[in-house]
Amino acid sequence: MQVLEAMLQRWGIQPGDIAGTSLSGEIALSESLINRQVAQQVEHNAHIKSLVVTFQGGDEALVRVEPRMPLIPTVPVVVRIEGQPDLPHDPTLRLRWSIPSAGPLGLIARATAGYLKKLPDWVQFDRDLIVIDLRALLRARGLEDALRLVRRAALHTRPGTLVVKFEGGLP
């Protein structure tokens, strides 16, 4: 709310002046933005050299994981949005991942994914499920207050873009 209040103050508006306002919209986040953010997260990872996300349609993305060990090839991982946040009660996004080209090795990867270290505290792995806590993610970026304004949020993909759809407003 601090960011919103500062913005309104710049415009000479008191929050009570626009009480009852509702908003809905879409925020389109480009692959380049997402990949810059991901690169910062894995920059010092001991096992992963890079992660590159390519958004496809149908709530899917292809993530190319390049290990630091030179003998291990880049691994293409398919990530699909499986569960949307249910605000305000459950601010988690659930993603299911698979390695279709790995065959039986995919089972081993799934069983060991939970051992990944140095993940941000807002990311949890549970076998082939990735759970992202949006509240913790926004808190880490100083934006947790934004969730007080949002009643509904959903993430979807289009080729090249991650789309955040939202509904919210001021009480």
N, C-alpha and C positions, 0 to 999 in steps of 0.2 A: 504494500500500500504506500510505502514511502516514495517510491518512484512515481506512482500515479499522483500522489498528493503534491509532489514537487512540480510535476508537469502542469497540473491544474493551477497551482499557485502562480506559475509563470504566466499563465493565461488570465489570471485574475479571477479564477473560479473557485468557490468553496465546494467541498464534496457534497454538502447538503443541497447546494444549488442544482445539482443534477441527480439527486437521489431518485431511484427507480429506473435509471437508464439501463437498457439492456443492449448487449452487443453480441453479434455472431459473425463468424468469418472464417477465413482460411489463411494460414501462413504457409507459404511455399518456401521450403528450405532446400537449397541446391546441394547437389552432391559435393561440390567443391567446399562449401561451408562445413558440411558434415565430415568430410575427409580431413579438413584442417583440424577440427576438434578431436577426431579420432587419433590423428597423428600426434597431437599433444599428449594424449592419454597413454599411448604405447611407446613414446619416445625413449623412455628409460627401462622398458621391459626387457628382462634378461633373455626371454625366449622368442619374442615376436619382433621382427624387424619392421614390418609394416602391415597395416590393414587398409584395404581400399574397398570402399562400398560403392556398388553400382545399383541404383534403384531401378526396379522393373515395375510393371503394372501388377495389379492383383495382390497388393499388400506383401510383395516379395522383394528381396534384395539379394544380390550376389556379393559375397564378401570374400575377397582374395587375401588369404593370410600367408604372409611371407615369413617363414621362420628365420632366426638368426643363424642357425646351423647350415652351412653351405651345402651339405649333402642331402638335406631334406627339401623337396620341391615345394613350390607355392601350392597351397591347398584352396580350392574353390569351395566355399561353404554357402549353402542356400539358407537364408533366414526368412521366416514367414511370421507376420504378425498374427498371433493366436488369440490374444485376449487384450481388450481395451481397458483403460482405467475406468473405474466407477466412482466418480467424484461425488462428494468429498470423502466417502468411506474407504475406498481402496484406490490409492493413486498409483497403482502399478500397471506397467505395460508388460505383457508376456509375449515372448518371441520363441518360436521353435526353430532349431537349426538342424541341418543334416548335411552330409557329404555324400551325395548320390554316386559320385564316381569312385568312392573309396571301397565299396563292397563291405566285406567283413572288417576291414580296418576302421570303418565308420563306427562299429560297435565299440571298439577299443577307445577311439577318440571320445565317444559319448560318455563312456565310463570314467575317463580321466579328466574331462573338462572341468569338473569341480575343483581340481587341484591347481587351477590357474592362480597365480599369485599376483599381487600388486594391482588388483582391480580397484576401481573407485568404489567407495562404500555404497554407492547407489546401484551397483550391478551385482547380481547374484546368479550363479550357475547352479542348476540342479539337473544333472545328466544332459538331456537335449533341450532343456528349457532355460531361457535367459529371462530373468525378472529384473526390470528396471523400475526403481522407485522414483517416480517423478518428483515427489516432495523433497527427497534427499538431493536429487539432481539440481532442482531449483534452489534449494538451500545452499548448496555448494557454490552457486553462482550469485548468491545474494538476492534471489528473486522469489523466495518462498511465499511472500505475501501475495503473489499473483494468483495462487490457488484459491485464495479467499474470494476472488472475483469470478472464478470460473465454475460453472455448474456442470458443464459437460465438455469432454475433450476426447478426440479420437485421432489416431495417426493412421495415415494411409500412404500408399506409394503410387506414383506415376513414373513413367520412364524419366530418369534423371532428377527426380524430385521427391522429397519427403513432405507430405502435406499434413499440417496440424489443423484440424477443424475444431472450433470451439464455440461455446455459448456461455455467456456470463453477463455480469452487470453489477451495478451498485445497489446495495439494499436501500 
